[in-house]
Amino acid sequence: MSLLRDTFKERSAENWDAAVACQGSQRFNAAANRYYYAVYQAVVYWADQKKLVRCERSHAGFHQTLPELLAEHGGDSGKDFRDIFADVYALRIQADYKHPVAEKHLKRDLIQKADVVRKSLLKPI
Amino acid sequence: MNMDINSAITKCTERMRSRFRGCHVEINPTPDDSTFYEAVVYGVEEDAVDQVAHFIHELDYQVFRPAGSLLIPMVVDAEDTRNYYPEVSLILSHARLQSALQQVMPVLTGLDYGKYLPDWNFASHRHDDVMTACDAELALAA
């Protein structure tokens, strides 16, 4: 078992809480960034459980490989999860590099789906 | 990404620009990961944002996933375009989008022919004139 696996689970929860708090205080760019990393860390946690990656070796390349791992190994929901992960990634790209994220960009539907993905992936396999 | 897909991206981008009649459409590597791509469409009215994003997701499915990449929609609505990208003047309305998509889809289909978009199926949208243009274009490229 990866030594850091549980740490990733905790960080995912911490980032999600931070995202919700940021959104509540209208810090929307920070919220978008934290939402993405909350999901990202859940995906890494899931992939580690599946022995597809190791948390300890998390690096920039994970952003490339994780979406396809989700699609290929995520079962019936894998492709849907990949799409939601991609949408949250797009939100993070906007927040970090594009025009400012506003309340209207943090659509409730997407955030709810992202939370479902995150919680699903954080379940023990 | 291999060259064939890059050619498809180029053609898709050109055709989308053409069919959206001046609307800014770009497919670029994402700022933090050159293996992922973003499809940026500026000046989209609020009521057309979801449709444009859906169209980009279709491109993702048909072109980018088979190549092991990812295409994300970066749809900039009219308000944001006016505020942050003032050089973009054309606003794409829902009604205009309906018309535009009718023409873009068959152009993408025209890139098919078992090479670029093997699973694309928009037969009901095909227009002979556009298909002919694509045939000619592919013949020239061959």
HADDOCK unambig.tbl for C-alpha pairs under 7 A between the chains (distance, minus, plus):
assign (segid A and resid 86 and name CA) (segid B and resid 72 and name CA) 6.44 0.50 0.50
assign (segid A and resid 87 and name CA) (segid B and resid 72 and name CA) 6.90 0.50 0.50
assign (segid A and resid 90 and name CA) (segid B and resid 72 and name CA) 5.94 0.50 0.50
assign (segid A and resid 90 and name CA) (segid B and resid 73 and name CA) 6.86 0.50 0.50
assign (segid A and resid 90 and name CA) (segid B and resid 74 and name CA) 6.76 0.50 0.50
assign (segid A and resid 99 and name CA) (segid B and resid 84 and name CA) 6.57 0.50 0.50
